[in-house]
Amino acid sequence: MITVSLYEPDVDAQLADGWTGLALFRSATQGGAYTQIASIPYVAGQEVYSWGDSTAAGTDWYKTARYQGLTLSDYSNPFPARTGTTMAAIRQAAVRMVNGRDALVLTAATGGSQNYIEDTTNSLRSSISRGKILDSAWIYRPAAALDADKVRMVAEGGYDHAAGRLTPDLEWTNAPVPGETFEVILGANLHPLDSIAPAIRDGLARCRFVDTVLVINDTPGQDTNLSAFYPWLTSPVQLRTLAPATSDGHYAEHHHVHFRPYMKRGELWIRTEEAYSYLNLEVLRPHSTYVNDQDSIGGPVYDSDVVRCPLDWAVAATVVEIYKGFGTGLAAKENALVETALGRWSAEFSRLSGTYLRQAVQPKPAISMPRIGVGRRDFY
């Protein structure tokens, strides 16, 4: 389910001009053909309108237009079904940050077979021989029908610069098709699925955002195992405020409920001294646990999976994890370079954490500061 939120700040003026609502159109691609899927009537004084699209894909695009009978206004600019940061964008940026901008070729196949993939445009084709520069590079086909076809290495001497053709070390079961997007990634340590994907998920677990979860509490002195309901709640430093709520998760009162957090057998618990049927607990939540606007246990998996983490923060966290995973099997000089890069990117990650997280945890004017039963408040 994709929930599309539309904003019409001048709704009363539009009604006065004869417009009666918003028509919503959808397309599989940004520049493709759009089909109308909904007509949403205006309501006097209502500026925000929502539509639940149960048949949408996360990669779809939308446009809107005002309508009056069968008459439509000009279309809006297209906007994506999900806004945020895709796994593909994190991977591509992280590769370039680790091995340079030339370490990634992102292009589309113009042809191929089980034994080669080619791009006859200027992305791979060249009149100048580049030697063995692409030997052992990774060929990544994210849209391959079989998981076993997604990743190959360029065979030794497998780059034909004149034809823009790459020969894999092992043939594919299903041949590449014209128009299929693929990536060529330099770096033995940068396997797109075995190395980069886990680094993205681990990095996103470092990046946190403010969220509110509902806690049921109807007995004074009740102890609640938060980890049982929200497995990503693992430390008292993730907890911020607790306040009375309604059953649908809205705040019921503007005061805070005192609670005591504690760890028990590796799980996070809280005890409250006041009884309320429902409580809103404001927490710091890892970005890896919220994918495609839904709860996630394992984090993003597919290229189109979307998280709300800012791209530069996600990339910095991913690069830190990549450098951590290089291991100690490097020569002394190489290991020193890795340690230097790790230190630099760790500092960058901390800087961005200070920017994004501290902005998010500023106290809200309508609610007093929290009273949490711990002596130290360390947000990261």
VENRAJO-V993385 format. One record per backbone hydrogen bond with DSSP energy under -0.5 kcal/mol. CO is the residue of the C=O (numbers start at 1). NH is the residue of the N-H. E is the energy in kcal/mol with one decimal. If there is no record, write none. Layout:
<<CO;NH;E> <CO;NH;E>>
//
This chain:
<<1;3;-0.5> <2;4;-0.7> <2;53;-3.6> <3;5;-0.6> <4;6;-0.5> <4;51;-2.1> <6;49;-2.8> <8;11;-1.1> <10;14;-2.4> <11;15;-2.4> <12;16;-2.1> <13;17;-1.4> <14;19;-2.1> <15;18;-1.4> <20;42;-2.7> <21;67;-2.3> <22;40;-3.4> <23;65;-1.6> <24;37;-3.0> <24;38;-1.4> <25;63;-1.8> <26;35;-2.6> <27;61;-3.0> <29;32;-1.0> <35;26;-2.4> <38;24;-2.6> <39;41;-0.7> <40;22;-2.7> <43;46;-2.6> <45;47;-0.6> <47;8;-3.5> <49;6;-3.8> <51;4;-3.1> <51;53;-0.7> <52;54;-0.9> <53;2;-2.1> <53;56;-0.9> <57;60;-1.9> <58;82;-0.6> <60;81;-2.6> <61;27;-2.4> <62;79;-2.2> <63;25;-3.0> <64;76;-2.6> <65;23;-3.5> <66;73;-2.4> <67;20;-2.8> <67;21;-0.9> <68;71;-2.1> <71;68;-2.4> <79;62;-2.7> <85;307;-2.5> <86;90;-1.8> <87;91;-2.5> <88;92;-2.6> <89;93;-2.1> <90;94;-2.5> <91;95;-2.4> <92;96;-1.6> <93;97;-2.0> <94;98;-2.0> <95;99;-2.6> <96;100;-1.5> <100;103;-1.8> <101;104;-1.0> <103;186;-2.7> <104;106;-0.6> <105;107;-0.6> <105;184;-2.2> <107;182;-2.7> <109;179;-3.6> <111;118;-2.1> <113;116;-0.6> <113;176;-0.7> <114;172;-2.2> <116;113;-2.6> <117;166;-3.0> <118;110;-2.5> <118;111;-1.1> <119;124;-0.5> <119;125;-0.5> <121;124;-0.6> <121;125;-1.4> <130;133;-1.5> <132;135;-1.5> <134;137;-2.1> <137;154;-2.4> <138;140;-0.6> <138;185;-2.5> <139;141;-0.6> <139;152;-1.9> <140;142;-0.6> <140;183;-2.4> <141;144;-1.8> <146;149;-1.5> <147;150;-1.4> <150;141;-3.2> <152;139;-3.5> <153;169;-2.5> <154;136;-2.1> <155;158;-2.6> <158;160;-0.6> <158;167;-2.2> <159;161;-0.8> <160;164;-1.4> <160;165;-2.0> <161;126;-3.0> <164;119;-2.7> <165;160;-2.9> <166;117;-2.2> <166;168;-0.5> <167;155;-3.0> <173;175;-0.5> <177;180;-2.1> <180;109;-2.9> <181;143;-0.5> <182;107;-2.3> <183;140;-2.9> <183;185;-0.5> <184;105;-2.2> <184;186;-0.5> <185;138;-2.9> <187;190;-2.0> <191;195;-1.9> <191;196;-2.5> <192;197;-1.1> <195;199;-1.5> <196;200;-2.4> <197;201;-2.1> <198;202;-2.8> <199;203;-2.5> <200;204;-2.6> <201;205;-1.4> <202;206;-0.6> <203;206;-1.2> <203;207;-0.8> <204;287;-1.1> <204;288;-0.8> <207;287;-3.1> <209;285;-3.5> <211;283;-3.1> <213;281;-3.1> <215;279;-2.5> <217;276;-1.2> <219;222;-1.6> <222;272;-1.7> <224;226;-1.2> <224;270;-1.8> <225;228;-0.5> <225;229;-0.8> <226;229;-0.7> <226;230;-3.2> <230;233;-2.6> <232;234;-1.0> <233;268;-0.6> <235;238;-1.9> <236;239;-1.7> <238;284;-2.3> <241;282;-2.9> <242;257;-3.4> <243;280;-3.3> <244;252;-2.3> <244;253;-0.9> <246;249;-1.9> <250;246;-2.8> <253;255;-0.8> <255;244;-0.6> <258;273;-0.8> <259;261;-0.5> <259;373;-1.5> <260;271;-1.8> <262;269;-3.1> <264;267;-1.6> <267;264;-2.7> <267;269;-0.5> <268;226;-1.5> <268;227;-1.4> <269;262;-2.5> <270;224;-2.7> <271;260;-2.3> <272;221;-1.2> <274;276;-0.5> <276;217;-0.6> <277;217;-1.3> <278;245;-2.1> <279;215;-3.1> <279;281;-0.6> <280;243;-2.1> <280;282;-0.6> <281;213;-2.5> <282;240;-2.7> <282;241;-0.7> <283;211;-2.4> <283;285;-0.6> <285;209;-2.6> <286;289;-1.7> <287;290;-1.5> <289;296;-2.3> <291;294;-1.3> <294;291;-2.2> <302;305;-1.7> <303;88;-1.8> <305;87;-1.7> <306;292;-3.3> <307;85;-3.2> <310;314;-2.4> <311;315;-2.7> <312;316;-2.1> <313;317;-2.2> <314;318;-2.2> <315;319;-2.8> <316;320;-2.0> <317;321;-1.8> <318;322;-2.4> <319;323;-2.6> <320;324;-2.1> <321;325;-1.6> <323;326;-1.1> <324;327;-0.7> <331;335;-3.3> <332;336;-2.0> <333;337;-1.8> <334;338;-2.3> <335;339;-2.5> <336;340;-2.1> <337;341;-2.5> <338;342;-2.9> <339;343;-2.1> <340;344;-2.2> <341;345;-2.6> <342;346;-2.3> <343;347;-1.9> <344;348;-1.8> <345;349;-2.6> <346;350;-2.3> <347;351;-2.2> <348;352;-2.4> <349;353;-2.5> <350;354;-2.3> <351;355;-1.6> <352;356;-3.1> <353;357;-2.2> <353;358;-0.9> <355;359;-1.0> <356;360;-1.4> <357;361;-1.7> <359;362;-0.8> <364;367;-1.6> <370;372;-0.6> <371;259;-0.8> <372;374;-1.7> <376;378;-0.6> <377;379;-0.5>>
//
